[in-house]
Amino acid sequence: MASLFVVAAIVLVCWCGVFVVRGLLSTDELSAFLTRFPGDAPQLASTPDGIPAFVSWTHFLNAFFLVMIVRTALRVRGEKRAGGLWTSTRVKKRRMSLALWAHIAVDVLWLANGVVFVVLLFTSGHWARIVPVSWEVFPNALSALLQYLSLDWPTHRGWVNYNALQQLSYFAIVFIASPIAAVTGYRLSTFYPKGPAWQRALPDTLAKKLHFPTMLFFVAFVIAHVGLVFTTGILRNLNTMYGGADRVSWVGFAVFAATVVLMIIGWRTARRDDWIAKPASWTGDVRMMRK
């Protein structure tokens, strides 16, 4: 009963917030602000339109690896007794649970996919879609945020140009949160060099304080991102990303549904140490533990 009351109170507060923002946007000052800054991200004239194929498949791999990273991270945090151990064949002192090995292995694949994405992004000229090219991105981002909060959402034209809030969000994910996750994850792994100088360069206590909250930021971003994809024209949005065309079609939805199935399979696979053991044995010695 108490939980229902909390949910009802949250919904009421949110609705009140919507009406407050809508009231503010009706004032002359904010109305003029929205007219001057409609919310679009400033973009270079040379930036190509459309979603290239490499964005589609790296987007899927990024989502898949993120799901696996979260799943294996939760296993590592909640694991009381390892179901199996992996030992390096090169450096015998490097030993970890199979759950931790899986987490690091997926991290490496996710980073490799990210490097490929960034390289292709800049070589194709599509980099300006997610990299700010003008300081006007900030007032436009505020404008887009106010429009979202008022539920009178900005026009979605993802095939041609993202709005400024989207651009800043994508930039933060690719060029800020991802490097933080990678560096802190490396610091917390057994592969980080030993010694006082390396400890001073990045204390493990700081890495721990940054690593898990960064994962939570990714989760929050995914929830908001998927929610907006679904509520701003799901068929068209999915078709631009997975169908390669700016039109309403079930093709993109079908591809998206297939990727979700693969994510579910991956999620279930990460639960089983005996399934992780095979790929882990390619990189070191594996010993299963008795339950």
Kinemage of the C-alpha trace (Angstrom):
@kinemage 1
@onewidth
@group {chain A} dominant
@subgroup {mainchain}
@vectorlist {calphas} color= white
{ca met a 1} P 0.000 0.000 0.000
{ca ala a 2} L 2.830 2.362 0.898
{ca ser a 3} L 4.557 1.688 -2.421
{ca leu a 4} L 1.387 2.564 -4.336
{ca phe a 5} L 1.163 5.811 -2.418
{ca val a 6} L 4.771 6.646 -3.316
{ca val a 7} L 4.137 5.906 -6.999
{ca ala a 8} L 0.980 8.028 -6.987
{ca ala a 9} L 2.848 10.886 -5.298
{ca ile a 10} L 5.638 10.712 -7.898
{ca val a 11} L 3.127 10.758 -10.765
{ca leu a 12} L 1.326 13.728 -9.208
{ca val a 13} L 4.568 15.666 -8.768
{ca cys a 14} L 5.561 14.932 -12.375
{ca trp a 15} L 2.223 16.153 -13.708
{ca cys a 16} L 2.482 19.308 -11.622
{ca gly a 17} L 5.962 19.832 -13.028
{ca val a 18} L 4.622 19.504 -16.589
{ca phe a 19} L 1.999 22.185 -15.983
{ca val a 20} L 4.558 24.483 -14.344
{ca val a 21} L 6.920 24.179 -17.317
{ca arg a 22} L 4.083 24.691 -19.807
{ca gly a 23} L 3.068 27.804 -17.924
{ca leu a 24} L 6.595 29.164 -17.985
{ca leu a 25} L 6.958 28.472 -21.699
{ca ser a 26} L 3.851 30.567 -22.378
{ca thr a 27} L 5.604 33.686 -21.068
{ca asp a 28} L 7.007 36.170 -23.580
{ca glu a 29} L 10.584 35.663 -22.420
{ca leu a 30} L 10.685 31.890 -22.772
{ca ser a 31} L 8.559 31.974 -25.911
{ca ala a 32} L 11.187 34.244 -27.491
{ca phe a 33} L 13.912 31.900 -26.188
{ca leu a 34} L 12.313 28.910 -27.919
{ca thr a 35} L 11.953 30.903 -31.129
{ca arg a 36} L 15.624 31.847 -31.111
{ca phe a 37} L 16.796 28.393 -30.027
{ca pro a 38} L 14.339 25.787 -31.361
{ca gly a 39} L 16.423 22.892 -30.059
{ca asp a 40} L 18.252 21.675 -33.178
{ca ala a 41} L 21.935 20.902 -32.839
{ca pro a 42} L 24.127 23.196 -34.964
{ca gln a 43} L 25.621 21.134 -37.759
{ca leu a 44} L 28.224 21.516 -40.486
{ca ala a 45} L 26.849 21.906 -44.003
{ca ser a 46} L 29.134 19.096 -45.160
{ca thr a 47} L 27.644 16.526 -42.772
{ca pro a 48} L 25.981 13.713 -44.759
{ca asp a 49} L 22.340 12.841 -44.151
{ca gly a 50} L 21.149 9.394 -43.215
{ca ile a 51} L 22.264 6.541 -40.991
{ca pro a 52} L 25.148 4.609 -42.596
{ca ala a 53} L 25.321 0.820 -42.304
{ca phe a 54} L 28.295 0.872 -39.924
{ca val a 55} L 26.239 2.891 -37.417
{ca ser a 56} L 23.485 0.266 -37.522
{ca trp a 57} L 25.646 -2.760 -36.822
{ca thr a 58} L 27.966 -1.067 -34.323
{ca his a 59} L 24.843 0.257 -32.565
{ca phe a 60} L 23.527 -3.295 -32.198
{ca leu a 61} L 26.881 -4.641 -31.005
{ca asn a 62} L 27.184 -1.752 -28.554
{ca ala a 63} L 23.741 -2.516 -27.106
{ca phe a 64} L 24.467 -6.252 -26.965
{ca phe a 65} L 27.822 -5.797 -25.238
{ca leu a 66} L 26.361 -3.280 -22.783
{ca val a 67} L 23.683 -5.801 -21.790
{ca met a 68} L 26.383 -8.411 -21.276
{ca ile a 69} L 28.580 -5.972 -19.343
{ca val a 70} L 25.737 -5.161 -16.949
{ca arg a 71} L 24.850 -8.850 -16.577
{ca thr a 72} L 28.407 -9.967 -15.847
{ca ala a 73} L 28.994 -6.971 -13.552
{ca leu a 74} L 25.970 -7.919 -11.479
{ca arg a 75} L 27.292 -11.481 -11.273
{ca val a 76} L 30.684 -10.269 -10.105
{ca arg a 77} L 29.176 -7.994 -7.447
{ca gly a 78} L 26.806 -10.668 -6.155
{ca glu a 79} L 29.049 -13.716 -6.420
{ca lys a 80} L 29.923 -15.230 -3.042
{ca arg a 81} L 31.682 -18.335 -4.356
{ca ala a 82} L 33.199 -18.698 -7.811
{ca gly a 83} L 31.808 -21.448 -10.007
{ca gly a 84} L 35.105 -21.664 -11.830
{ca leu a 85} L 38.549 -20.100 -11.947
{ca trp a 86} L 40.579 -18.776 -14.857
{ca thr a 87} L 44.364 -18.599 -14.622
{ca ser a 88} L 46.648 -16.886 -17.120
{ca thr a 89} L 49.031 -19.228 -18.936
{ca arg a 90} L 51.541 -16.386 -19.224
{ca val a 91} L 51.431 -14.855 -15.761
{ca lys a 92} L 50.386 -17.483 -13.231
{ca lys a 93} L 49.628 -14.924 -10.542
{ca arg a 94} L 46.732 -13.584 -12.597
{ca arg a 95} L 43.703 -15.553 -11.475
{ca met a 96} L 40.041 -14.624 -11.434
{ca ser a 97} L 36.564 -16.111 -11.385
{ca leu a 98} L 34.938 -17.057 -14.665
{ca ala a 99} L 32.324 -14.366 -14.047
{ca leu a 100} L 35.049 -11.718 -13.819
{ca trp a 101} L 36.801 -13.159 -16.892
{ca ala a 102} L 33.528 -12.908 -18.828
{ca his a 103} L 33.086 -9.301 -17.683
{ca ile a 104} L 36.577 -8.341 -18.840
{ca ala a 105} L 36.230 -10.261 -22.118
{ca val a 106} L 32.993 -8.477 -22.975
{ca asp a 107} L 34.606 -5.165 -21.983
{ca val a 108} L 37.375 -5.770 -24.521
{ca leu a 109} L 34.874 -6.589 -27.285
{ca trp a 110} L 32.823 -3.492 -26.390
{ca leu a 111} L 35.927 -1.288 -26.547
{ca ala a 112} L 36.999 -2.774 -29.884
{ca asn a 113} L 33.537 -2.095 -31.293
{ca gly a 114} L 33.711 1.464 -29.959
{ca val a 115} L 37.093 2.107 -31.577
{ca val a 116} L 35.780 0.854 -34.936
{ca phe a 117} L 32.717 3.089 -34.564
{ca val a 118} L 34.749 6.218 -33.772
{ca val a 119} L 37.207 5.613 -36.609
{ca leu a 120} L 34.411 5.111 -39.137
{ca leu a 121} L 32.517 8.066 -37.680
{ca phe a 122} L 35.362 10.468 -38.421
{ca thr a 123} L 36.428 8.963 -41.741
{ca ser a 124} L 32.851 9.059 -43.071
{ca gly a 125} L 32.193 12.677 -42.069
{ca his a 126} L 29.289 11.738 -39.772
{ca trp a 127} L 31.221 12.829 -36.666
{ca ala a 128} L 29.467 16.221 -36.551
{ca arg a 129} L 26.189 14.420 -35.857
{ca ile a 130} L 27.296 13.764 -32.260
{ca val a 131} L 30.182 16.210 -31.740
{ca pro a 132} L 29.175 19.823 -30.926
{ca val a 133} L 30.472 22.339 -33.464
{ca ser a 134} L 29.067 25.509 -31.866
{ca trp a 135} L 28.461 26.902 -28.390
{ca glu a 136} L 24.824 27.352 -29.402
{ca val a 137} L 24.368 23.656 -28.713
{ca phe a 138} L 23.916 24.484 -25.014
{ca pro a 139} L 20.962 26.922 -25.223
{ca asn a 140} L 19.426 24.641 -27.849
{ca ala a 141} L 19.850 21.686 -25.488
{ca leu a 142} L 18.089 23.641 -22.743
{ca ser a 143} L 15.317 24.455 -25.211
{ca ala a 144} L 14.931 20.775 -26.135
{ca leu a 145} L 14.884 19.799 -22.450
{ca leu a 146} L 12.117 22.309 -21.692
{ca gln a 147} L 10.106 21.001 -24.634
{ca tyr a 148} L 10.472 17.425 -23.405
{ca leu a 149} L 9.436 18.434 -19.891
{ca ser a 150} L 6.371 20.220 -21.236
{ca leu a 151} L 5.422 17.084 -23.225
{ca asp a 152} L 5.329 19.277 -26.344
{ca trp a 153} L 8.334 17.451 -27.690
{ca pro a 154} L 10.758 18.870 -30.271
{ca thr a 155} L 10.399 17.660 -33.836
{ca his a 156} L 12.276 14.420 -34.301
{ca arg a 157} L 14.452 14.393 -37.444
{ca gly a 158} L 17.067 11.802 -36.575
{ca trp a 159} L 17.721 10.884 -40.210
{ca val a 160} L 18.929 14.429 -40.910
{ca asn a 161} L 19.961 15.929 -37.583
{ca tyr a 162} L 19.697 15.222 -33.859
{ca asn a 163} L 18.391 17.816 -31.474
{ca ala a 164} L 20.977 19.458 -29.238
{ca leu a 165} L 20.074 17.448 -26.138
{ca gln a 166} L 20.457 14.216 -28.070
{ca gln a 167} L 23.803 15.351 -29.436
{ca leu a 168} L 25.193 16.230 -26.010
{ca ser a 169} L 23.913 12.925 -24.612
{ca tyr a 170} L 25.529 10.876 -27.382
{ca phe a 171} L 28.753 12.868 -27.070
{ca ala a 172} L 28.826 12.238 -23.310
{ca ile a 173} L 28.261 8.501 -23.798
{ca val a 174} L 30.889 8.039 -26.512
{ca phe a 175} L 33.626 10.448 -25.476
{ca ile a 176} L 33.228 10.835 -21.689
{ca ala a 177} L 31.414 7.941 -20.011
{ca ser a 178} L 32.939 5.220 -22.204
{ca pro a 179} L 36.567 6.266 -21.550
{ca ile a 180} L 35.833 6.578 -17.816
{ca ala a 181} L 34.318 3.078 -17.771
{ca ala a 182} L 37.273 1.680 -19.719
{ca val a 183} L 40.022 3.320 -17.650
{ca thr a 184} L 38.470 2.575 -14.259
{ca gly a 185} L 37.650 -0.980 -15.313
{ca tyr a 186} L 41.271 -1.511 -16.354
{ca arg a 187} L 42.412 -0.039 -13.042
{ca leu a 188} L 40.271 -2.488 -11.071
{ca ser a 189} L 41.394 -5.526 -13.077
{ca thr a 190} L 44.339 -7.799 -12.303
{ca phe a 191} L 46.015 -6.552 -15.480
{ca tyr a 192} L 46.719 -3.095 -14.037
{ca pro a 193} L 50.461 -2.666 -13.318
{ca lys a 194} L 51.596 -2.907 -9.712
{ca gly a 195} L 53.658 -0.321 -7.873
{ca pro a 196} L 53.207 2.929 -5.922
{ca ala a 197} L 53.573 5.152 -9.004
{ca trp a 198} L 50.689 3.399 -10.763
{ca gln a 199} L 48.630 3.563 -7.563
{ca arg a 200} L 49.167 7.311 -7.327
{ca ala a 201} L 48.296 7.752 -11.008
{ca leu a 202} L 44.820 6.335 -10.380
{ca pro a 203} L 43.991 5.185 -6.850
{ca asp a 204} L 41.803 2.094 -6.734
{ca thr a 205} L 39.443 3.848 -4.316
{ca leu a 206} L 38.750 6.558 -6.920
{ca ala a 207} L 38.293 3.956 -9.646
{ca lys a 208} L 35.716 2.119 -7.520
{ca lys a 209} L 33.827 5.363 -6.853
{ca leu a 210} L 33.630 6.096 -10.586
{ca his a 211} L 33.166 2.678 -12.176
{ca phe a 212} L 29.812 1.526 -10.795
{ca pro a 213} L 28.083 4.953 -11.029
{ca thr a 214} L 29.244 5.116 -14.642
{ca met a 215} L 27.469 1.829 -15.302
{ca leu a 216} L 24.334 3.265 -13.709
{ca phe a 217} L 24.637 6.271 -16.028
{ca phe a 218} L 24.712 3.909 -19.005
{ca val a 219} L 21.619 2.111 -17.711
{ca ala a 220} L 19.757 5.405 -17.198
{ca phe a 221} L 20.740 6.557 -20.684
{ca val a 222} L 19.541 3.313 -22.260
{ca ile a 223} L 16.173 3.542 -20.476
{ca ala a 224} L 15.646 7.149 -21.603
{ca his a 225} L 16.956 6.452 -25.103
{ca val a 226} L 14.783 3.390 -25.713
{ca gly a 227} L 11.784 5.127 -24.166
{ca leu a 228} L 12.081 8.061 -26.577
{ca val a 229} L 12.635 5.753 -29.549
{ca phe a 230} L 9.394 3.987 -28.698
{ca thr a 231} L 7.343 7.106 -28.003
{ca thr a 232} L 8.449 9.359 -30.876
{ca gly a 233} L 7.531 7.022 -33.732
{ca ile a 234} L 8.775 3.518 -33.054
{ca leu a 235} L 8.467 2.075 -36.572
{ca arg a 236} L 10.135 5.009 -38.293
{ca asn a 237} L 12.868 5.316 -35.677
{ca leu a 238} L 13.735 1.623 -35.774
{ca asn a 239} L 13.665 1.596 -39.562
{ca thr a 240} L 16.112 4.505 -39.782
{ca met a 241} L 18.475 2.661 -37.447
{ca tyr a 242} L 18.102 -0.940 -38.616
{ca gly a 243} L 16.297 -0.688 -41.961
{ca gly a 244} L 18.463 1.949 -43.614
{ca ala a 245} L 15.557 4.149 -44.758
{ca asp a 246} L 13.692 7.174 -43.402
{ca arg a 247} L 10.181 5.774 -43.668
{ca val a 248} L 7.623 3.864 -41.645
{ca ser a 249} L 8.290 0.154 -42.128
{ca trp a 250} L 8.266 -3.097 -40.170
{ca val a 251} L 11.706 -4.051 -41.499
{ca gly a 252} L 13.590 -2.161 -38.810
{ca phe a 253} L 11.254 -3.486 -36.123
{ca ala a 254} L 11.882 -7.073 -37.276
{ca val a 255} L 15.639 -6.590 -37.112
{ca phe a 256} L 15.314 -4.950 -33.698
{ca ala a 257} L 13.195 -7.848 -32.431
{ca ala a 258} L 15.866 -10.293 -33.613
{ca thr a 259} L 18.545 -8.338 -31.732
{ca val a 260} L 16.453 -8.453 -28.559
{ca val a 261} L 16.268 -12.245 -28.861
{ca leu a 262} L 20.059 -12.371 -29.149
{ca met a 263} L 20.376 -10.178 -26.053
{ca ile a 264} L 18.104 -12.521 -24.086
{ca ile a 265} L 20.185 -15.505 -25.184
{ca gly a 266} L 23.355 -13.681 -24.188
{ca trp a 267} L 21.871 -12.738 -20.800
{ca arg a 268} L 21.004 -16.372 -20.077
{ca thr a 269} L 24.373 -17.609 -21.329
{ca ala a 270} L 26.230 -15.311 -18.938
{ca arg a 271} L 24.529 -17.080 -16.021
{ca arg a 272} L 26.302 -20.370 -16.745
{ca asp a 273} L 29.948 -20.840 -15.791
{ca asp a 274} L 30.127 -24.069 -17.800
{ca trp a 275} L 29.191 -22.089 -20.931
{ca ile a 276} L 31.732 -19.368 -20.139
{ca ala a 277} L 34.435 -21.968 -19.534
{ca lys a 278} L 34.882 -22.884 -23.209
{ca pro a 279} L 35.849 -19.423 -24.559
{ca ala a 280} L 37.784 -18.740 -21.347
{ca ser a 281} L 39.905 -21.863 -21.997
{ca trp a 282} L 41.112 -20.277 -25.253
{ca thr a 283} L 43.015 -17.635 -23.270
{ca gly a 284} L 44.137 -19.523 -20.162
{ca asp a 285} L 43.650 -22.480 -17.838
{ca val a 286} L 40.149 -23.093 -16.497
{ca arg a 287} L 39.224 -25.097 -13.417
{ca met a 288} L 35.605 -25.654 -12.478
{ca met a 289} L 34.751 -25.533 -8.782
{ca arg a 290} L 32.491 -27.992 -7.012
{ca lys a 291} L 29.222 -26.580 -5.778
